[in-house]
Amino acid sequence: MIEREYYVYILTSKKDSVLYTGMTNHLGRRVEEHKKKTGSKFTSRYNVNKLVYYEIFSDVRMAIHREKQIKAGSRQKKIDLINSINPEWNDLADKF
């Protein structure tokens, strides 16, 4: 059986003013879609394409649950989450 990976991620705009949380099974492809402005209407409209946070899961249900948790949290909780692993808010897309 092939083990899949699922990603919960947070993107931001160039000025770090807008946050977007999503979930995918192929983070590299999905971030590329956001960068090409084909990822979603929201990210395209607000120029949200800098990957600043992600988590990896082997169970899709856990990934969906985590995405909902993050989305339900306050902006400050999202900022704290990003700062916990990426305090400089560097674009992590190069890893993919």
ZIPERA-V896513 format. One record per backbone hydrogen bond with DSSP energy under -0.5 kcal/mol. CO is the residue of the C=O (numbers start at 0). NH is the residue of the N-H. E is the energy in kcal/mol with one decimal. If there is no record, write none. Layout:
CO;NH;E + CO;NH;E
//
This chain:
1;3;-0.5 + 5;56;-3.0 + 6;23;-2.3 + 7;54;-2.3 + 8;21;-2.3 + 9;51;-2.4 + 9;52;-1.3 + 10;19;-2.3 + 11;48;-1.2 + 11;49;-2.4 + 12;15;-2.1 + 17;12;-0.9 + 19;10;-2.8 + 21;8;-2.5 + 23;6;-3.5 + 25;29;-2.4 + 26;30;-2.8 + 27;31;-2.0 + 28;32;-2.1 + 29;33;-2.0 + 30;34;-2.6 + 31;35;-2.0 + 32;37;-3.1 + 32;38;-1.1 + 33;36;-1.3 + 39;43;-2.1 + 40;44;-2.8 + 41;45;-2.3 + 42;47;-2.4 + 43;46;-0.8 + 46;13;-0.6 + 46;48;-0.8 + 48;50;-0.7 + 49;11;-2.0 + 49;51;-0.6 + 50;91;-3.3 + 52;9;-2.5 + 54;7;-1.9 + 56;5;-3.0 + 57;59;-0.5 + 58;62;-2.0 + 59;63;-2.5 + 60;64;-2.4 + 61;65;-2.5 + 62;66;-2.6 + 63;67;-2.2 + 64;68;-2.1 + 65;69;-2.7 + 66;70;-2.7 + 67;71;-2.0 + 68;72;-0.9 + 69;72;-0.9 + 73;77;-1.8 + 74;78;-2.5 + 75;79;-2.7 + 76;80;-2.1 + 77;81;-2.5 + 78;82;-2.9 + 79;83;-1.5 + 80;84;-0.7 + 81;84;-1.3 + 81;85;-3.0 + 85;88;-2.0 + 89;91;-0.7 + 90;93;-0.6 + 91;94;-1.6 + 92;95;-2.1
//
